[in-house]
Amino acid sequence: MTSRTAYLELTQRHRTAGLLTVEGFSNHLPMALGALLGLGASAGALRSFADRYAMRLPPVHCRPADPIASPQNARAAFSQRDRYTDLLAFFSGEIGRDGAEKVQHDWLDRLLQAPASTAFHSLIRLAYGCRFDNAGEVASGLADLASQRRLLPPPDGTALPIADALSRLFGARALFDTRWQQPPISQRLTEVVGSNAFKLACAPLAVQRGDAAATLDALCVASIDEYLAGMSFTALHLVTACHALRVVLPAVADPPAALRAFWPAWAAALVVARSTPSRPCAAGGSAAAWPALVERTLPGNDDHVIKMVFTCKEEHERTRDPRYLRAAACLAATGHA
């Protein structure tokens, strides 16, 4: 059995396992399996990881299906976590009929209005389905985004280009000095966005179609810089979320609108990252270090480490930016906070 065959089989086997682990965290199994595939893991390694991770998944509780017969019915099921399997069946059917690219084109502009649902994990799951050409996981990602959809209020005021918007956000010292109390990242993002300090600091983003790639590049750079500055667990999600958005953006009908919606979620996560204890990354290294980093990562059990090392390798190969190698080396050496 090839690694890809094992990946497709294992993601299909666990597709209806639910959105959360028994601890209440997002189910990272399909994403971790994709990252392992991308890092070159063997079929056996994929099976071993899935067997270990499956012990964290709750038993599948079958409930009567409530079929979704139309796009209107699908939209009515948004934000209802218990409709995940119904939405999965709907999007699977749509993809079977029209293909994954068209279905994403039809739905992503609406679904990416809430990119930070479950701390970006819904977006990341979709991106891994796209990256590894797994139609079942594309359907799962869309169903995940739809069923867990939580909109954040948009910023007010005059829209600014990304450089000015970042400068204004970074200059809000009082905002970064605040201790945010909500424990899950997704709830903490809502807490940040609802604060008066954030409303004053986060301007709407001005971005046109021709600016989309450069705008996302700026967010990628700010994300990896933030991670290197403190190795914050939240900053790790900034890096992986930016990579995910880059993967799905070609399928989006209106990339500027997706970036405008992504911006306040990204900004709130940056605020959360800076309000948590930090330990700056001190590692260096050269591109020749990737084989050793990958070899060290493949046997691991930590899904966040696996996903982050994979993301950094992808971004390093795309940009040749040594910061991604440094981040992966630090994480492989010490783990996340």
C-alpha positions as CSV (number, residue, x, y, z in Angstrom):
1,M,0.0,0.0,0.0
2,T,1.3,3.4,-0.9
3,S,1.4,6.3,1.5
4,R,-1.2,8.2,-0.5
5,T,-3.5,5.2,-0.5
6,A,-3.2,4.8,3.2
7,Y,-3.9,8.6,3.7
8,L,-7.1,8.3,1.6
9,E,-8.2,5.2,3.4
10,L,-7.5,6.5,6.9
11,T,-9.2,9.9,6.3
12,Q,-12.2,8.2,4.9
13,R,-12.4,5.7,7.8
14,H,-12.4,8.5,10.4
15,R,-14.3,11.1,8.5
16,T,-17.5,10.9,10.5
17,A,-15.7,10.6,13.9
18,G,-16.8,14.1,14.8
19,L,-15.2,17.5,15.1
20,L,-13.8,17.3,18.6
21,T,-11.7,14.9,20.6
22,V,-12.7,13.5,24.0
23,E,-10.8,16.4,25.6
24,G,-12.9,19.0,23.7
25,F,-10.2,20.0,21.2
26,S,-10.5,20.1,17.4
27,N,-10.0,16.8,15.7
28,H,-6.6,17.2,14.1
29,L,-6.3,13.6,12.8
30,P,-7.1,14.3,9.1
31,M,-4.8,17.4,9.1
32,A,-2.0,15.5,10.8
33,L,-2.3,12.6,8.3
34,G,-2.0,15.1,5.4
35,A,1.0,16.8,7.0
36,L,2.7,13.4,7.5
37,L,2.0,12.5,3.9
38,G,3.5,15.8,2.8
39,L,6.6,15.1,4.9
40,G,7.1,11.7,3.3
41,A,5.8,9.4,5.9
42,S,5.4,5.7,5.0
43,A,2.0,4.0,4.9
44,G,2.9,2.2,8.1
45,A,3.7,5.5,9.9
46,L,0.4,6.9,8.8
47,R,-1.5,3.9,10.2
48,S,0.4,4.0,13.4
49,F,-0.3,7.7,14.0
50,A,-4.0,7.1,13.2
51,D,-4.3,4.2,15.5
52,R,-2.8,6.3,18.4
53,Y,-4.8,9.4,17.7
54,A,-8.1,7.4,17.3
55,M,-8.0,6.7,21.0
56,R,-8.7,10.4,21.6
57,L,-11.8,10.4,19.4
58,P,-15.2,9.8,21.0
59,P,-17.4,6.9,20.0
60,V,-19.4,7.7,16.9
61,H,-23.0,8.3,18.0
62,C,-25.3,7.7,15.0
63,R,-28.3,10.0,15.0
64,P,-31.1,10.0,12.4
65,A,-29.9,11.8,9.3
66,D,-31.6,15.0,8.4
67,P,-30.9,15.2,4.7
68,I,-30.1,18.6,3.2
69,A,-31.8,18.8,-0.1
70,S,-30.9,22.3,-1.3
71,P,-28.4,25.1,-1.0
72,Q,-31.0,27.1,1.0
73,N,-31.3,24.2,3.5
74,A,-27.6,24.0,3.7
75,R,-27.3,27.7,4.6
76,A,-30.0,27.2,7.2
77,A,-27.8,24.6,8.9
78,F,-24.8,26.9,9.2
79,S,-23.5,27.4,12.8
80,Q,-25.2,24.1,14.0
81,R,-22.4,21.8,15.1
82,D,-24.7,18.8,15.3
83,R,-25.5,19.2,11.5
84,Y,-21.9,18.4,10.5
85,T,-22.7,14.9,9.1
86,D,-25.7,16.3,7.3
87,L,-23.6,19.1,5.8
88,L,-20.8,16.6,5.0
89,A,-23.3,14.5,3.0
90,F,-24.6,17.6,1.2
91,F,-21.1,18.8,0.2
92,S,-20.0,15.3,-0.8
93,G,-23.0,15.1,-3.1
94,E,-22.3,18.5,-4.6
95,I,-18.7,17.6,-5.2
96,G,-19.6,14.2,-6.7
97,R,-21.9,16.0,-9.2
98,D,-20.0,19.3,-9.9
99,G,-16.4,18.7,-8.8
100,A,-14.5,20.2,-5.8
101,E,-13.3,23.3,-7.6
102,K,-16.8,24.5,-8.6
103,V,-18.3,23.7,-5.2
104,Q,-15.6,25.7,-3.4
105,H,-16.0,28.5,-5.9
106,D,-19.8,28.5,-5.1
107,W,-19.5,28.4,-1.3
108,L,-16.1,29.7,0.0
109,D,-16.9,33.4,-0.3
110,R,-19.7,32.9,2.2
111,L,-17.9,30.4,4.4
112,L,-14.7,32.3,4.7
113,Q,-16.5,35.2,6.2
114,A,-15.8,33.3,9.4
115,P,-12.2,32.0,8.9
116,A,-11.3,31.8,12.6
117,S,-14.1,29.4,13.6
118,T,-12.5,26.9,16.0
119,A,-9.2,28.9,16.0
120,F,-8.7,28.5,12.2
121,H,-8.9,24.7,12.3
122,S,-11.9,24.5,10.0
123,L,-10.0,26.5,7.4
124,I,-6.9,24.4,7.9
125,R,-8.8,21.2,7.5
126,L,-10.2,22.4,4.2
127,A,-6.8,23.5,3.0
128,Y,-5.3,20.0,3.6
129,G,-8.0,18.4,1.6
130,C,-7.2,20.8,-1.3
131,R,-3.5,20.4,-0.9
132,F,-3.6,16.6,-1.1
133,D,-6.4,16.4,-3.7
134,N,-8.7,14.6,-1.3
135,A,-12.3,15.3,-2.3
136,G,-13.7,13.7,0.8
137,E,-11.6,16.0,3.0
138,V,-12.6,19.0,0.9
139,A,-16.2,18.1,1.7
140,S,-15.3,17.6,5.4
141,G,-13.6,21.0,5.5
142,L,-16.6,22.8,4.0
143,A,-18.9,21.0,6.4
144,D,-16.6,21.9,9.3
145,L,-16.5,25.6,8.3
146,A,-20.3,25.6,7.8
147,S,-21.3,23.8,11.0
148,Q,-18.9,25.6,13.3
149,R,-19.3,29.0,11.7
150,R,-18.9,31.9,14.2
151,L,-18.8,35.3,12.7
152,L,-16.7,38.1,14.2
153,P,-17.9,41.7,13.9
154,P,-16.1,43.5,11.1
155,P,-13.8,46.5,12.0
156,D,-15.2,50.0,11.6
157,G,-13.6,53.1,10.1
158,T,-11.5,54.0,7.1
159,A,-9.9,51.0,5.4
160,L,-6.1,50.9,5.3
161,P,-3.6,49.1,3.2
162,I,-1.9,46.2,4.9
163,A,1.3,48.1,5.9
164,D,-0.6,50.9,7.5
165,A,-3.1,48.5,9.1
166,L,-0.3,46.5,10.7
167,S,1.5,49.6,11.9
168,R,-1.7,50.9,13.6
169,L,-2.3,47.5,15.2
170,F,1.3,47.1,16.4
171,G,1.2,50.6,17.9
172,A,-1.7,49.8,20.2
173,R,0.4,49.2,23.3
174,A,-2.6,49.1,25.8
175,L,-4.2,46.4,23.7
176,F,-1.1,44.1,24.0
177,D,-0.7,44.7,27.7
178,T,-4.2,43.3,28.4
179,R,-4.6,39.8,29.9
180,W,-7.4,38.0,28.0
181,Q,-9.2,35.6,30.2
182,Q,-11.2,33.2,28.0
183,P,-9.4,29.8,27.9
184,P,-10.1,28.4,24.4
185,I,-8.4,30.3,21.7
186,S,-11.6,30.7,19.7
187,Q,-13.4,32.3,22.7
188,R,-10.5,34.5,23.4
189,L,-10.6,35.8,19.9
190,T,-14.2,36.8,20.4
191,E,-13.2,38.5,23.7
192,V,-10.5,40.5,22.0
193,V,-12.6,41.6,19.0
194,G,-15.3,42.8,21.3
195,S,-13.0,45.1,23.3
196,N,-13.0,48.8,22.8
197,A,-9.2,48.8,22.5
198,F,-9.3,46.4,19.6
199,K,-12.0,48.4,17.8
200,L,-9.8,51.4,18.0
201,A,-6.6,49.5,16.9
202,C,-7.9,47.3,14.1
203,A,-8.9,49.2,11.0
204,P,-10.7,47.6,8.0
205,L,-8.3,46.3,5.4
206,A,-8.1,47.9,2.0
207,V,-7.2,45.3,-0.6
208,Q,-7.9,44.9,-4.3
209,R,-7.6,41.8,-6.4
210,G,-4.1,42.9,-7.6
211,D,-3.0,43.3,-4.0
212,A,-4.2,40.0,-2.6
213,A,-0.9,38.0,-3.0
214,A,1.2,40.8,-1.5
215,T,-1.3,41.3,1.4
216,L,-1.2,37.6,2.3
217,D,2.6,37.7,2.0
218,A,2.7,40.5,4.6
219,L,0.6,38.5,7.0
220,C,2.8,35.4,6.5
221,V,5.9,37.4,7.3
222,A,4.3,39.0,10.4
223,S,3.1,35.6,11.5
224,I,6.5,33.8,11.3
225,D,8.1,36.8,13.0
226,E,5.6,36.6,15.8
227,Y,6.2,32.9,16.3
228,L,10.0,33.3,16.4
229,A,9.6,36.1,18.9
230,G,7.8,34.0,21.5
231,M,6.9,30.5,20.1
232,S,3.4,31.2,21.2
233,F,0.9,28.4,20.7
234,T,-1.5,30.9,19.2
235,A,1.2,32.3,16.9
236,L,1.7,28.8,15.6
237,H,-1.9,28.9,14.5
238,L,-1.2,32.2,12.7
239,V,1.5,30.6,10.6
240,T,-0.6,27.5,9.8
241,A,-3.7,29.6,9.1
242,C,-1.9,31.9,6.6
243,H,-0.5,28.8,4.8
244,A,-4.0,27.4,4.7
245,L,-5.5,30.5,3.3
246,R,-2.8,30.6,0.6
247,V,-3.8,27.0,-0.4
248,V,-7.5,27.7,-0.7
249,L,-7.4,31.2,-2.1
250,P,-7.2,30.1,-5.8
251,A,-10.6,28.4,-5.4
252,V,-12.2,31.6,-4.0
253,A,-14.3,33.8,-6.3
254,D,-13.4,37.0,-4.4
255,P,-9.9,36.8,-2.8
256,P,-9.9,40.4,-1.6
257,A,-13.1,39.8,0.4
258,A,-11.6,36.6,1.9
259,L,-8.6,38.6,3.0
260,R,-10.7,41.4,4.4
261,A,-12.6,38.8,6.5
262,F,-9.3,37.0,7.5
263,W,-7.6,40.2,8.7
264,P,-9.6,41.0,11.9
265,A,-9.4,37.3,12.9
266,W,-5.7,37.2,12.3
267,A,-5.2,40.5,14.2
268,A,-7.2,39.2,17.2
269,A,-5.1,36.0,17.3
270,L,-1.9,38.2,17.2
271,V,-3.1,40.1,20.2
272,V,-3.8,36.8,22.0
273,A,-0.3,35.5,21.0
274,R,1.4,38.6,22.5
275,S,-0.5,38.4,25.7
276,T,0.8,34.9,26.6
277,P,4.2,33.9,28.1
278,S,7.0,33.6,25.5
279,R,10.3,31.9,24.9
280,P,12.0,33.2,21.9
281,C,13.4,30.8,19.3
282,A,17.2,30.6,19.4
283,A,17.8,28.0,16.7
284,G,19.6,28.5,13.4
285,G,20.4,26.1,10.6
286,S,20.6,25.7,6.9
287,A,18.3,24.1,4.3
288,A,20.4,20.9,4.6
289,A,18.8,20.5,8.0
290,W,15.4,19.6,6.6
291,P,16.0,15.9,6.2
292,A,17.0,15.6,9.8
293,L,14.1,17.8,11.0
294,V,11.6,15.7,9.0
295,E,13.2,12.4,10.3
296,R,12.8,13.8,13.9
297,T,9.2,14.8,13.3
298,L,7.7,11.7,11.6
299,P,7.6,9.4,14.6
300,G,6.1,12.1,16.9
301,N,2.6,12.1,18.5
302,D,2.1,15.9,18.6
303,D,-0.2,16.8,15.8
304,H,0.6,20.6,16.1
305,V,4.3,19.9,15.8
306,I,3.7,17.8,12.7
307,K,1.5,20.4,11.1
308,M,3.8,23.3,11.9
309,V,7.0,21.5,10.6
310,F,5.1,20.6,7.4
311,T,3.8,24.2,7.0
312,C,7.3,25.7,7.6
313,K,8.8,23.3,5.0
314,E,6.2,24.2,2.4
315,E,6.7,27.9,3.0
316,H,10.5,27.6,3.1
317,E,10.4,25.8,-0.3
318,R,8.1,28.5,-1.7
319,T,10.0,31.6,-0.4
320,R,13.5,30.3,0.7
321,D,12.9,32.5,3.8
322,P,15.3,31.0,6.5
323,R,12.8,32.1,9.3
324,Y,10.7,29.0,8.5
325,L,13.6,26.7,8.9
326,R,14.5,28.3,12.3
327,A,10.9,28.0,13.5
328,A,10.8,24.3,12.5
329,A,14.1,23.6,14.2
330,C,13.0,25.2,17.4
331,L,9.7,23.4,17.5
332,A,11.2,20.0,16.7
333,A,13.8,20.5,19.4
334,T,11.6,21.8,22.2
335,G,7.9,21.2,21.3
336,H,5.2,23.8,21.7
337,A,4.2,25.6,24.9
